Amino acid sequence: MNRIFKSVLLIILSTPLSAQDIRLPAPDRTGGKPLMQALNERKSVRTYQDRELTLQQISDLLWAANGFNRDDKRTAPTANNRQELELYVTTKAGIYYYDARNHHLKEVKKGDYRSQTGTQSFVSQAALNLLFVSDTEKMSGKYAYTDCGFVAQNVYLYCSSEGLGVVVRGSFDKDKLSTLLNLSPHQEVLLTQTVGYSD
């Protein structure tokens, strides 16, 4: 009986969160380049290889961007600790919502929608595009834009440390993205950022 219980428990623990969700590995919070070197090598890239990131890289990237590094605090500050920003990720496989609290990706839509995340041609080539979405009911004044800057800079520093290309983008169709992401009226796309291997 004990052997059967252990077998069932093993099956349950190894089952994904759901068919569409992606369980991310724990972020690697050690290593990387020294801060001053990462700052020295930080740059914007606008040409990308059509090459995917590993799950570990995606895990580390999202945690560095806006993950939880303490019980109720994130790696990026927010005005009055409103934590109004959430990240959506578009890859070749689909669109995902980053559940920072549980550190996993929840599928929003299957399929390659990268080309719809911006007006530049490179958005469809890069490994992923991040979409910064603000909950206007949580916002503290106009500080959400400042908070976007903190998260975007975390992404820049992670990519510089990891040897990845990155560029922050303001060229996108806000209404089109809101429809694509099935956002509610109190959610707004404020910024986008492309990440991948430089070409």
Secondary structure as GFF3:
##gff-version 3
##sequence-region A 1 199
A	DSSP	alpha_helix	2	14	.	.	.	ID=ss1
A	DSSP	beta_strand	22	23	.	.	.	ID=ss2
A	DSSP	alpha_helix	35	41	.	.	.	ID=ss3
A	DSSP	alpha_helix	55	66	.	.	.	ID=ss4
A	DSSP	beta_strand	68	70	.	.	.	ID=ss5
A	DSSP	beta_strand	73	74	.	.	.	ID=ss6
A	DSSP	three_ten_helix	79	81	.	.	.	ID=ss7
A	DSSP	beta_strand	85	90	.	.	.	ID=ss8
A	DSSP	beta_strand	94	99	.	.	.	ID=ss9
A	DSSP	beta_strand	104	110	.	.	.	ID=ss10
A	DSSP	three_ten_helix	114	117	.	.	.	ID=ss11
A	DSSP	three_ten_helix	121	124	.	.	.	ID=ss12
A	DSSP	beta_strand	128	135	.	.	.	ID=ss13
A	DSSP	alpha_helix	143	162	.	.	.	ID=ss14
A	DSSP	beta_strand	165	169	.	.	.	ID=ss15
A	DSSP	alpha_helix	174	181	.	.	.	ID=ss16
A	DSSP	beta_strand	187	196	.	.	.	ID=ss17
###
